Amino acid sequence: MPAYDYRCTACDHVFEVVRAISDRAEVVCPTCEAPAKRLFSPVGVVFKGSGFHNTDYRPRPKSEEPSPSGKDSCGGSSDSCASCPASTGSAD
């Protein structure tokens, strides 16, 4: 069962209660027995696996970089890339 944080409306005491989601009973403060309201907290998110920024855009180690094989740095062949210095002409 999940644990929820509550704050007393009378004395501002913050405490934790373990209860089912479907439980509708009112929660009371353990110190003064006044009604308590549930606190909502942000959920921690952990990105794992491929497809996330921290794995896709980090610099590659030198051993993983592709070796030159007749392709320019932009990925095109040297005769079709107009922006590369190795370009030989215009693309008709």
C-alpha positions as CSV (number, residue, x, y, z in Angstrom):
1,M,0.0,0.0,0.0
2,P,1.3,3.5,-0.7
3,A,2.3,6.0,1.9
4,Y,0.9,9.6,1.8
5,D,2.0,12.8,3.5
6,Y,-0.6,14.8,5.5
7,R,-0.6,18.2,7.2
8,C,-2.8,19.0,10.2
9,T,-5.1,21.9,9.7
10,A,-4.8,23.0,13.3
11,C,-1.1,22.5,14.4
12,D,0.6,22.2,10.9
13,H,2.1,18.9,12.0
14,V,3.3,16.9,8.9
15,F,3.0,13.1,9.1
16,E,2.9,10.0,6.9
17,V,0.0,7.5,6.6
18,V,0.1,4.2,4.8
19,R,-3.3,3.5,3.4
20,A,-5.1,2.1,0.3
21,I,-6.1,4.4,-2.5
22,S,-9.7,3.4,-2.2
23,D,-9.8,4.2,1.6
24,R,-12.2,7.2,2.0
25,A,-11.9,7.6,5.8
26,E,-10.9,11.0,7.0
27,V,-7.3,11.3,8.4
28,V,-6.8,12.9,11.7
29,C,-3.6,14.3,13.2
30,P,-1.9,11.9,15.7
31,T,-0.9,14.8,18.0
32,C,-4.0,16.9,18.3
33,E,-6.6,14.7,16.5
34,A,-7.7,17.6,14.2
35,P,-8.6,16.9,10.5
36,A,-5.6,16.7,8.2
37,K,-5.2,17.5,4.5
38,R,-3.2,15.3,2.1
39,L,0.0,16.9,0.6
40,F,0.8,16.5,-3.0
41,S,4.5,16.2,-3.9
42,P,6.2,16.1,-7.3
43,V,7.0,12.7,-8.7
44,G,10.6,11.9,-9.4
45,V,11.2,10.9,-13.0
46,V,14.1,8.8,-14.2
47,F,14.8,8.6,-17.9
48,K,16.3,5.2,-18.8
49,G,17.0,3.6,-22.2
50,S,17.7,5.0,-25.6
51,G,15.7,7.9,-27.0
52,F,16.4,10.4,-24.2
53,H,18.5,13.5,-24.3
54,N,21.2,12.3,-21.8
55,T,21.9,9.2,-23.8
56,D,21.5,10.4,-27.4
57,Y,23.4,13.7,-27.3
58,R,26.4,13.0,-25.2
59,P,29.8,13.1,-27.0
60,R,31.0,9.7,-28.3
61,P,34.3,8.3,-27.3
62,K,37.0,8.4,-30.0
63,S,36.7,4.6,-30.4
64,E,33.1,4.8,-31.4
65,E,33.4,7.6,-34.1
66,P,32.8,6.4,-37.6
67,S,35.9,6.1,-39.8
68,P,36.0,8.2,-43.0
69,S,34.9,6.1,-46.0
70,G,34.4,8.5,-48.9
71,K,31.7,10.4,-47.1
72,D,31.9,14.0,-45.9
73,S,31.3,15.1,-42.3
74,C,27.7,15.9,-43.2
75,G,27.0,12.4,-44.4
76,G,26.7,13.1,-48.1
77,S,29.2,12.1,-50.9
78,S,31.7,14.8,-51.8
79,D,30.2,15.4,-55.2
80,S,26.7,16.1,-54.0
81,C,27.2,18.2,-50.9
82,A,27.2,22.0,-51.8
83,S,28.2,23.1,-48.3
84,C,31.2,20.9,-47.9
85,P,34.7,22.2,-48.9
86,A,35.3,18.9,-50.9
87,S,32.3,19.6,-53.1
88,T,33.2,19.5,-56.8
89,G,30.2,21.2,-58.4
90,S,26.6,22.0,-58.3
91,A,23.8,19.5,-57.9
92,D,21.8,19.7,-61.1
